[in-house]
Amino acid sequence: QVQLVESGGDLVQAGGSLRLSCEASPSIFLFNVMAWYRQAPGKQRELVAAITKGGGTNYVDSVKGRFTISRDNAKNTVYLHMNSLKPEDTAVYYCNAQIIPTHHDYWGQGTQVTVSS
Protein backbone atom coordinates (compact mmCIF):
# COMPACT_ATOMS: atom_id res chain seq x y z
CA GLN A 1 0.00 0.00 0.00
CA VAL A 2 1.49 3.30 -1.10
CA GLN A 3 1.44 6.04 1.48
CA LEU A 4 2.88 9.55 1.46
CA VAL A 5 3.05 11.36 4.78
CA GLU A 6 3.98 15.04 4.83
CA SER A 7 5.15 17.06 7.77
CA GLY A 8 6.84 20.36 8.52
CA GLY A 9 4.20 22.92 7.66
CA ASP A 10 3.95 25.86 10.03
CA LEU A 11 3.30 29.56 10.47
CA VAL A 12 6.43 31.57 9.74
CA GLN A 13 7.30 35.22 9.21
CA ALA A 14 8.31 36.55 5.82
CA GLY A 15 11.99 35.94 5.22
CA GLY A 16 11.98 32.81 7.33
CA SER A 17 12.67 29.19 6.45
CA LEU A 18 10.91 25.86 6.68
CA ARG A 19 11.69 22.30 5.71
CA LEU A 20 8.89 20.05 4.53
CA SER A 21 9.29 16.29 4.64
CA CYS A 22 7.47 13.56 2.74
CA GLU A 23 8.02 10.00 3.83
CA ALA A 24 7.08 7.46 1.17
CA SER A 25 6.13 3.87 1.81
CA PRO A 26 6.74 1.09 1.08
CA SER A 27 9.82 2.46 -0.73
CA ILE A 28 10.89 5.66 -2.45
CA PHE A 29 12.50 3.51 -5.16
CA LEU A 30 9.04 2.64 -6.49
CA PHE A 31 8.65 6.10 -7.94
CA ASN A 32 10.19 7.67 -11.02
CA VAL A 33 9.41 11.19 -9.87
CA MET A 34 8.72 12.77 -6.50
CA ALA A 35 7.33 16.28 -6.40
CA TRP A 36 5.88 19.02 -4.28
CA TYR A 37 2.76 20.88 -5.36
CA ARG A 38 0.94 23.68 -3.61
CA GLN A 39 -2.55 25.10 -3.66
CA ALA A 40 -3.44 28.52 -2.33
CA PRO A 41 -7.04 29.49 -1.56
CA GLY A 42 -8.95 30.19 -4.75
CA LYS A 43 -6.08 29.07 -6.97
CA GLN A 44 -5.23 25.97 -8.93
CA ARG A 45 -2.75 23.46 -7.64
CA GLU A 46 0.68 24.14 -9.08
CA LEU A 47 3.92 22.22 -9.34
CA VAL A 48 6.57 23.72 -7.08
CA ALA A 49 9.50 21.34 -7.49
CA ALA A 50 10.24 17.83 -8.68
CA ILE A 51 13.08 15.36 -8.40
CA THR A 52 13.66 12.22 -10.45
CA LYS A 53 15.01 8.89 -9.29
CA GLY A 54 18.32 9.91 -10.84
CA GLY A 55 18.39 13.19 -8.92
CA GLY A 56 17.41 15.61 -11.66
CA THR A 57 15.39 18.56 -10.42
CA ASN A 58 13.16 21.30 -11.73
CA TYR A 59 11.40 24.24 -10.12
CA VAL A 60 8.65 26.71 -10.86
CA ASP A 61 10.20 30.07 -11.65
CA SER A 62 8.75 31.78 -8.58
CA VAL A 63 10.76 29.60 -6.17
CA LYS A 64 14.06 29.27 -8.05
CA GLY A 65 16.95 30.30 -5.85
CA ARG A 66 14.83 30.06 -2.70
CA PHE A 67 13.58 26.45 -2.55
CA THR A 68 15.55 23.22 -2.86
CA ILE A 69 14.13 19.74 -3.32
CA SER A 70 16.20 16.81 -2.14
CA ARG A 71 15.81 13.14 -1.35
CA ASP A 72 17.25 10.77 1.23
CA ASN A 73 16.82 7.30 -0.19
CA ALA A 74 17.87 5.61 3.05
CA LYS A 75 15.00 7.35 4.84
CA ASN A 76 12.49 7.03 1.96
CA THR A 77 12.00 10.77 2.32
CA VAL A 78 11.84 13.77 0.04
CA TYR A 79 12.41 17.24 1.43
CA LEU A 80 11.51 20.73 0.34
CA HIS A 81 13.86 23.28 1.87
CA MET A 82 12.21 26.69 1.70
CA ASN A 83 14.18 29.88 2.36
CA SER A 84 13.34 33.57 2.05
CA LEU A 85 9.66 32.75 2.36
CA LYS A 86 7.13 35.26 1.09
CA PRO A 87 3.45 35.73 1.93
CA GLU A 88 2.62 34.51 -1.58
CA ASP A 89 4.15 31.13 -0.66
CA THR A 90 1.20 30.58 1.69
CA ALA A 91 -0.59 27.42 0.58
CA VAL A 92 -1.27 23.79 1.36
CA TYR A 93 1.75 21.84 0.14
CA TYR A 94 1.20 18.35 -1.22
CA CYS A 95 3.66 15.58 -1.81
CA ASN A 96 3.24 13.71 -5.09
CA ALA A 97 4.77 10.47 -6.34
CA GLN A 98 4.61 9.13 -9.86
CA ILE A 99 5.19 5.73 -11.40
CA ILE A 100 5.48 6.74 -15.01
CA PRO A 101 5.31 3.38 -16.87
CA THR A 102 1.98 2.49 -15.25
CA HIS A 103 0.65 6.07 -15.03
CA HIS A 104 0.13 5.78 -11.29
CA ASP A 105 -0.02 9.01 -9.37
CA TYR A 106 -0.14 9.28 -5.57
CA TRP A 107 -0.78 12.19 -3.21
CA GLY A 108 -0.21 12.97 0.42
CA GLN A 109 -2.75 14.64 2.66
CA GLY A 110 -1.11 18.07 2.52
CA THR A 111 0.60 20.32 5.04
CA GLN A 112 -0.24 23.98 5.62
CA VAL A 113 2.42 26.64 5.17
CA THR A 114 1.46 30.14 6.22
CA VAL A 115 3.83 33.07 5.74
CA SER A 116 2.93 36.26 7.58
CA SER A 117 4.05 39.68 6.40
CYANA upper distance limits for C-alpha pairs under 8 A (distance plus 0.5 A):
  1 GLN  CA     25 SER  CA      7.97
  1 GLN  CA     26 PRO  CA      7.41
  2 VAL  CA     24 ALA  CA      7.83
  2 VAL  CA     25 SER  CA      6.01
  2 VAL  CA     26 PRO  CA      6.60
  2 VAL  CA    106 TYR  CA      8.14
  3 GLN  CA     24 ALA  CA      6.33
  3 GLN  CA     25 SER  CA      5.68
  3 GLN  CA     26 PRO  CA      7.77
  3 GLN  CA    106 TYR  CA      8.41
  3 GLN  CA    108 GLY  CA      7.70
  4 LEU  CA     22 CYS  CA      6.72
  4 LEU  CA     23 GLU  CA      6.17
  4 LEU  CA     24 ALA  CA      5.20
  4 LEU  CA     25 SER  CA      7.05
  4 LEU  CA     95 CYS  CA      7.40
  4 LEU  CA     96 ASN  CA      8.27
  4 LEU  CA    106 TYR  CA      8.15
  4 LEU  CA    107 TRP  CA      7.00
  4 LEU  CA    108 GLY  CA      5.23
  4 LEU  CA    109 GLN  CA      8.19
  5 VAL  CA     21 SER  CA      8.45
  5 VAL  CA     22 CYS  CA      5.84
  5 VAL  CA     23 GLU  CA      5.74
  5 VAL  CA     24 ALA  CA      7.17
  5 VAL  CA     95 CYS  CA      8.35
  5 VAL  CA    108 GLY  CA      6.18
  5 VAL  CA    109 GLN  CA      7.50
  6 GLU  CA     20 LEU  CA      7.53
  6 GLU  CA     21 SER  CA      5.96
  6 GLU  CA     22 CYS  CA      4.83
  6 GLU  CA     23 GLU  CA      7.04
  6 GLU  CA     94 TYR  CA      7.94
  6 GLU  CA     95 CYS  CA      7.17
  6 GLU  CA    108 GLY  CA      6.92
  6 GLU  CA    109 GLN  CA      7.58
  6 GLU  CA    110 GLY  CA      6.86
  6 GLU  CA    111 THR  CA      6.77
  7 SER  CA     20 LEU  CA      6.28
  7 SER  CA     21 SER  CA      5.75
  7 SER  CA     22 CYS  CA      7.06
  7 SER  CA    111 THR  CA      6.73
  8 GLY  CA     18 LEU  CA      7.58
  8 GLY  CA     19 ARG  CA      6.43
  8 GLY  CA     20 LEU  CA      5.00
  8 GLY  CA     21 SER  CA      6.64
  8 GLY  CA    111 THR  CA      7.65
  9 GLY  CA     18 LEU  CA      7.89
  9 GLY  CA     19 ARG  CA      8.26
  9 GLY  CA     20 LEU  CA      6.83
  9 GLY  CA     93 TYR  CA      8.49
  9 GLY  CA    111 THR  CA      5.65
  9 GLY  CA    112 GLN  CA      5.50
  9 GLY  CA    113 VAL  CA      5.32
  9 GLY  CA    114 THR  CA      8.36
 10 ASP  CA     18 LEU  CA      8.23
 10 ASP  CA    112 GLN  CA      6.86
 10 ASP  CA    113 VAL  CA      5.65
 10 ASP  CA    114 THR  CA      6.75
 11 LEU  CA    113 VAL  CA      6.62
 11 LEU  CA    114 THR  CA      5.17
 11 LEU  CA    115 VAL  CA      6.41
 11 LEU  CA    116 SER  CA      7.81
 12 VAL  CA     16 GLY  CA      6.67
 12 VAL  CA     17 SER  CA      7.94
 12 VAL  CA     18 LEU  CA      8.38
 12 VAL  CA    113 VAL  CA      8.34
 12 VAL  CA    114 THR  CA      6.76
 12 VAL  CA    115 VAL  CA      5.50
 12 VAL  CA    116 SER  CA      6.74
 13 GLN  CA     85 LEU  CA      8.15
 13 GLN  CA    115 VAL  CA      5.85
 13 GLN  CA    116 SER  CA      5.28
 13 GLN  CA    117 SER  CA      6.69
 14 ALA  CA     84 SER  CA      7.46
 14 ALA  CA     85 LEU  CA      5.82
 14 ALA  CA     86 LYS  CA      5.55
 14 ALA  CA     87 PRO  CA      6.78
 14 ALA  CA    115 VAL  CA      6.17
 14 ALA  CA    116 SER  CA      6.17
 14 ALA  CA    117 SER  CA      5.81
 15 GLY  CA     83 ASN  CA      7.56
 15 GLY  CA     84 SER  CA      4.68
 15 GLY  CA     85 LEU  CA      5.38
 15 GLY  CA     86 LYS  CA      6.91
 16 GLY  CA     83 ASN  CA      6.68
 16 GLY  CA     84 SER  CA      6.01
 16 GLY  CA     85 LEU  CA      5.98
 17 SER  CA     81 HIS  CA      8.07
 17 SER  CA     82 MET  CA      5.89
 17 SER  CA     83 ASN  CA      4.91
 17 SER  CA     84 SER  CA      6.74
 17 SER  CA     85 LEU  CA      6.70
 18 LEU  CA     81 HIS  CA      6.70
 18 LEU  CA     82 MET  CA      5.71
 18 LEU  CA     83 ASN  CA      7.24
 19 ARG  CA     79 TYR  CA      7.17
 19 ARG  CA     80 LEU  CA      6.10
 19 ARG  CA     81 HIS  CA      5.02
 19 ARG  CA     82 MET  CA      6.47
 20 LEU  CA     79 TYR  CA      5.97
 20 LEU  CA     80 LEU  CA      5.49
 20 LEU  CA     81 HIS  CA      6.99
 20 LEU  CA     82 MET  CA      8.44
 21 SER  CA     77 THR  CA      7.07
 21 SER  CA     78 VAL  CA      6.33
 21 SER  CA     79 TYR  CA      5.08
 21 SER  CA     80 LEU  CA      7.07
 22 CYS  CA     77 THR  CA      5.84
 22 CYS  CA     78 VAL  CA      5.64
 22 CYS  CA     79 TYR  CA      6.80
 22 CYS  CA     95 CYS  CA      6.76
 23 GLU  CA     75 LYS  CA      8.03
 23 GLU  CA     76 ASN  CA      6.19
 23 GLU  CA     77 THR  CA      4.83
 23 GLU  CA     78 VAL  CA      7.08
 24 ALA  CA     28 ILE  CA      6.05
 24 ALA  CA     76 ASN  CA      5.98
 24 ALA  CA     77 THR  CA      6.54
 24 ALA  CA     78 VAL  CA      8.49
 25 SER  CA     76 ASN  CA      7.60
 27 SER  CA     76 ASN  CA      6.44
 28 ILE  CA     73 ASN  CA      7.05
 28 ILE  CA     76 ASN  CA      5.38
 28 ILE  CA     77 THR  CA      7.58
 29 PHE  CA     53 LYS  CA      7.74
 29 PHE  CA     73 ASN  CA      8.10
 29 PHE  CA     76 ASN  CA      8.44
 30 LEU  CA     99 ILE  CA      7.46
 31 PHE  CA     53 LYS  CA      7.58
 31 PHE  CA     97 ALA  CA      6.56
 31 PHE  CA     98 GLN  CA      5.91
 31 PHE  CA     99 ILE  CA      5.41
 31 PHE  CA    100 ILE  CA      8.28
 32 ASN  CA     52 THR  CA      6.25
 32 ASN  CA     53 LYS  CA      5.76
 32 ASN  CA     97 ALA  CA      8.19
 32 ASN  CA     98 GLN  CA      6.39
 32 ASN  CA     99 ILE  CA      5.88
 32 ASN  CA    100 ILE  CA      6.74
 33 VAL  CA     50 ALA  CA      7.29
 33 VAL  CA     51 ILE  CA      6.24
 33 VAL  CA     52 THR  CA      4.91
 33 VAL  CA     53 LYS  CA      6.59
 33 VAL  CA     97 ALA  CA      6.37
 33 VAL  CA     98 GLN  CA      5.73
 33 VAL  CA     99 ILE  CA      7.57
 33 VAL  CA    100 ILE  CA      8.35
 34 MET  CA     50 ALA  CA      6.22
 34 MET  CA     51 ILE  CA      5.92
 34 MET  CA     52 THR  CA      6.85
 34 MET  CA     53 LYS  CA      8.40
 34 MET  CA     78 VAL  CA      7.81
 34 MET  CA     95 CYS  CA      7.94
 34 MET  CA     96 ASN  CA      6.23
 34 MET  CA     97 ALA  CA      5.07
 34 MET  CA     98 GLN  CA      6.94
 35 ALA  CA     47 LEU  CA      7.95
 35 ALA  CA     48 VAL  CA      8.01
 35 ALA  CA     49 ALA  CA      6.12
 35 ALA  CA     50 ALA  CA      4.51
 35 ALA  CA     51 ILE  CA      6.66
 35 ALA  CA     95 CYS  CA      6.41
 35 ALA  CA     96 ASN  CA      5.49
 35 ALA  CA     97 ALA  CA      6.84
 36 TRP  CA     47 LEU  CA      6.80
 36 TRP  CA     48 VAL  CA      6.01
 36 TRP  CA     49 ALA  CA      5.87
 36 TRP  CA     50 ALA  CA      6.81
 36 TRP  CA     80 LEU  CA      7.99
 36 TRP  CA     93 TYR  CA      7.17
 36 TRP  CA     94 TYR  CA      6.13
 36 TRP  CA     95 CYS  CA      5.28
 36 TRP  CA     96 ASN  CA      6.48
 37 TYR  CA     45 ARG  CA      6.99
 37 TYR  CA     46 GLU  CA      5.87
 37 TYR  CA     47 LEU  CA      4.86
 37 TYR  CA     48 VAL  CA      5.56
 37 TYR  CA     49 ALA  CA      7.59
 37 TYR  CA     93 TYR  CA      6.17
 37 TYR  CA     94 TYR  CA      5.59
 37 TYR  CA     95 CYS  CA      6.94
 37 TYR  CA     96 ASN  CA      7.68
 38 ARG  CA     45 ARG  CA      5.96
 38 ARG  CA     46 GLU  CA      6.00
 38 ARG  CA     47 LEU  CA      7.12
 38 ARG  CA     48 VAL  CA      7.11
 38 ARG  CA     91 ALA  CA      6.33
 38 ARG  CA     92 VAL  CA      5.95
 38 ARG  CA     93 TYR  CA      4.75
 38 ARG  CA     94 TYR  CA      6.34
 39 GLN  CA     43 LYS  CA      6.76
 39 GLN  CA     44 GLN  CA      6.47
 39 GLN  CA     45 ARG  CA      4.81
 39 GLN  CA     46 GLU  CA      6.89
 39 GLN  CA     91 ALA  CA      5.72
 39 GLN  CA     92 VAL  CA      5.84
 39 GLN  CA     93 TYR  CA      7.10
 40 ALA  CA     44 GLN  CA      7.80
 40 ALA  CA     45 ARG  CA      7.87
 40 ALA  CA     90 THR  CA      6.97
 40 ALA  CA     91 ALA  CA      4.72
 40 ALA  CA     92 VAL  CA      6.87
 41 PRO  CA     91 ALA  CA      7.60
 47 LEU  CA     59 TYR  CA      8.28
 47 LEU  CA     60 VAL  CA      7.20
 48 VAL  CA     59 TYR  CA      6.23
 48 VAL  CA     60 VAL  CA      5.75
 48 VAL  CA     63 VAL  CA      7.78
 49 ALA  CA     57 THR  CA      7.64
 49 ALA  CA     58 ASN  CA      6.10
 49 ALA  CA     59 TYR  CA      4.85
 49 ALA  CA     60 VAL  CA      6.89
 49 ALA  CA     68 THR  CA      8.35
 49 ALA  CA     69 ILE  CA      6.93
 50 ALA  CA     57 THR  CA      5.99
 50 ALA  CA     58 ASN  CA      5.96
 50 ALA  CA     59 TYR  CA      7.18
 50 ALA  CA     69 ILE  CA      7.40
 51 ILE  CA     55 GLY  CA      6.26
 51 ILE  CA     56 GLY  CA      5.92
 51 ILE  CA     57 THR  CA      4.94
 51 ILE  CA     58 ASN  CA      7.31
 51 ILE  CA     69 ILE  CA      7.29
 51 ILE  CA     70 SER  CA      7.64
 51 ILE  CA     71 ARG  CA      8.38
 52 THR  CA     56 GLY  CA      5.69
 52 THR  CA     57 THR  CA      7.07
 55 GLY  CA     70 SER  CA      8.49
 57 THR  CA     69 ILE  CA      7.81
 59 TYR  CA     63 VAL  CA      7.19
 59 TYR  CA     64 LYS  CA      6.55
 60 VAL  CA     64 LYS  CA      7.10
 63 VAL  CA     67 PHE  CA      6.07
 66 ARG  CA     82 MET  CA      6.62
 66 ARG  CA     83 ASN  CA      5.60
 66 ARG  CA     84 SER  CA      6.59
 66 ARG  CA     85 LEU  CA      8.22
 67 PHE  CA     80 LEU  CA      7.23
 67 PHE  CA     81 HIS  CA      5.94
 67 PHE  CA     82 MET  CA      4.97
 67 PHE  CA     83 ASN  CA      6.51
 68 THR  CA     80 LEU  CA      6.22
 68 THR  CA     81 HIS  CA      5.52
 68 THR  CA     82 MET  CA      7.13
 69 ILE  CA     78 VAL  CA      7.72
 69 ILE  CA     79 TYR  CA      6.13
 69 ILE  CA     80 LEU  CA      5.10
 69 ILE  CA     81 HIS  CA      6.79
 70 SER  CA     78 VAL  CA      6.25
 70 SER  CA     79 TYR  CA      5.73
 70 SER  CA     80 LEU  CA      7.10
 70 SER  CA     81 HIS  CA      8.47
 71 ARG  CA     76 ASN  CA      8.20
 71 ARG  CA     77 THR  CA      6.30
 71 ARG  CA     78 VAL  CA      4.75
 71 ARG  CA     79 TYR  CA      6.50
 72 ASP  CA     76 ASN  CA      6.59
 72 ASP  CA     77 THR  CA      5.86
 72 ASP  CA     78 VAL  CA      6.80
 73 ASN  CA     77 THR  CA      6.95
 85 LEU  CA     89 ASP  CA      6.99
 85 LEU  CA    115 VAL  CA      7.25
 86 LYS  CA     90 THR  CA      8.08
 86 LYS  CA    115 VAL  CA      6.61
 86 LYS  CA    116 SER  CA      8.30
 86 LYS  CA    117 SER  CA      8.06
 87 PRO  CA    114 THR  CA      7.82
 87 PRO  CA    115 VAL  CA      5.16
 87 PRO  CA    116 SER  CA      6.20
 87 PRO  CA    117 SER  CA      6.49
 88 GLU  CA    115 VAL  CA      8.06
 89 ASP  CA    113 VAL  CA      8.06
 89 ASP  CA    114 THR  CA      7.96
 89 ASP  CA    115 VAL  CA      7.20
 90 THR  CA    112 GLN  CA      8.32
 90 THR  CA    113 VAL  CA      5.90
 90 THR  CA    114 THR  CA      5.06
 90 THR  CA    115 VAL  CA      5.94
 91 ALA  CA    112 GLN  CA      6.61
 91 ALA  CA    113 VAL  CA      6.04
 91 ALA  CA    114 THR  CA      7.09
 92 VAL  CA    110 GLY  CA      6.34
 92 VAL  CA    111 THR  CA      5.90
 92 VAL  CA    112 GLN  CA      4.89
 92 VAL  CA    113 VAL  CA      6.52
 93 TYR  CA    110 GLY  CA      5.80
 93 TYR  CA    111 THR  CA      5.76
 93 TYR  CA    112 GLN  CA      6.71
 93 TYR  CA    113 VAL  CA      7.48
 94 TYR  CA    107 TRP  CA      7.28
 94 TYR  CA    108 GLY  CA      6.30
 94 TYR  CA    109 GLN  CA      7.17
 94 TYR  CA    110 GLY  CA      4.91
 94 TYR  CA    111 THR  CA      7.10
 95 CYS  CA    107 TRP  CA      6.27
 95 CYS  CA    108 GLY  CA      5.67
 95 CYS  CA    109 GLN  CA      8.38
 95 CYS  CA    110 GLY  CA      7.41
 96 ASN  CA    105 ASP  CA      7.64
 96 ASN  CA    106 TYR  CA      6.09
 96 ASN  CA    107 TRP  CA      5.20
 96 ASN  CA    108 GLY  CA      7.04
 97 ALA  CA    105 ASP  CA      6.36
 97 ALA  CA    106 TYR  CA      5.61
 97 ALA  CA    107 TRP  CA      7.10
 98 GLN  CA    103 HIS  CA      7.70
 98 GLN  CA    104 HIS  CA      6.28
 98 GLN  CA    105 ASP  CA      5.15
 98 GLN  CA    106 TYR  CA      6.90
 99 ILE  CA    103 HIS  CA      6.32
 99 ILE  CA    104 HIS  CA      5.57
 99 ILE  CA    105 ASP  CA      6.99
100 ILE  CA    104 HIS  CA      7.09
